[in-house]
């Protein structure tokens, strides 16, 4: 049961992440709610992963990350765990910022917005396409293609205005 709930919390988090990105242009309110709910499901996923897979041990989580990285890309390295910690901190901080100061968050620098979206997108892509298997990988590919199309067509429409 722990495996099932751990996997479904990340799936729900990623669906909400994609929904938030996809809805930014037409509803900032909905986007913020989806972003926050996605972050909440992601934090629950992290807690469940540590509970059911790593016995609340950073050393075990590092070793498991190294094993998985070796299986997928042939590099026995667990440093990706630190990248996951950074992802956790970034998502939580951004969601918190969006609630504490909607105005400030809405007017953040374009560089910061691109850096945040680029970092989080890179991690989400790796989680759903590079490291995932089965239908989860196909969802990741479809989400990436769909978001890329929204971005491309949104920029094209903005240029016409």
N, C-alpha and C positions, 0 to 999 in steps of 0.2 A: 504494500500500500504506500509506503514511503517513496518508492521509486515513481509510482504513478502520480502522486500529488506533487512531487518535486518537478517532474517533467511538465505537468499541466500548468503549474504556476508560471514557468518561464514561457510556455507557449502563449498563455493569456497575456503576460507582460509584453511579449513581442507583438502580438496582434494590436494591443493598445498603443504601443510605440508607433507602429505603422499608421494606425488610425489617427493618432495625434499629428504626425507629420503630414498626412494626406489632407487633414482638415484645417490646417493653419490658415489657408487663404480665405476660407469661407466662414469659419467660426473660431475665433480665438478662445472663446469661453469653452466650447466643446474640446478644442485642442488641449487646453490647460487641464481640463478634467481627465481626459484620456491619458495625458502625460503623467499626471499625478497618480492615477489608478495603476497605470503601467509600472511606474516606479514602486508603488506599494506591492504589487504582485512580484516584481523583481526582488525586492528586499525579502519578501516571504520565501521566494525561491532560494535565495542565498542561505537563509536560516535553515530551511529544510535540507539543502544539500550538505551543510555542515553537520546537521543532526543525523541524517540517515546515511550519508556516504563518507564523512570525514571524522566522525566522533568528536566534533568541535576542536579538531587539531589542525593548526596551520601547517605543520610538518606533513601530515597525511594529505591535506589538500594540495600542497606543493608537489608531493610525490605522484599523486593521481594526475595532476596537470601535466607533469613531465611524461608520464606513461602515455597519456592520450596524445600529447604533442608528438611523441616518438612514433606512435602508431599512424598518425595522419600525415605528418610531414617529415618523419625520419630524424628529428632532432630531439634528443633526450634533454629537455629543458623545461623547468617548471616556472620560469619567470613570468609566463603568461598569467599566473595567479595574481601577480602585482598589477598587471594591466587590468584584470578583472576588479581588483580592489579600487583602482583609479576610476574605472567605469562606474562602479557603485557610488563612489563619492561624487563624481561629476553629475550623474543623473539626480541623486538626492539633492545636491546643492542647487541645481538648476530648477528642480521642481519647487523647492523651498523659496528660492528667489522669485519665481513666478507668482507665488501666493503672497509673499511679503511686500513686493513692490511691482505690481502689474505694469505701471508706467515705466519704471526703470528697465524692467525686463524687455518690454516692447521696444525700447529705444537703445538697446545695447548695440555696441559696435558691430558692423557687418563682419569684421574679422573674427570677433569672438563668437558670433552666431555660426559662421562657417567652420571655425575650429571645433566648436562643440558638436555640431552636426556631423562633421567629417570624422571626428574621433569615435563618436557613438555609432555612426553608420559603419565604420570599419569594423568595430567590435561585433555589431549585430550581423554584418555580412559573414564574418568568420564563424560566428556561432551558428548561423542558420544555413550557410552554404558550404563552408570548408569543413567544419567539424560535425555537422549534422548528417543524418542518414535518412533514407526513406522519404515519406511524404513531408517531413519537416524541412528537408532540403529543398523540395519542390516549392513549398510555401515560401521559403527564403528567396529563392530565385524569382518567383512571381512577385513577391513584395518589392524586391530590388528593381525589377523591370518596371513595375507599376509606378513606384516612386520616381524613377528616372524619367518616365514618360510624363508624369505630372509636372516635374520640374522643367522638362524641356518645353512642353506645350504651354506651361504657365509663363515661361520667359518669352516665348514667341508671341503670346497674346499681349504681354506687357510692352513689347517692342512696337506692336501695332498701334497702341494707344497714343 
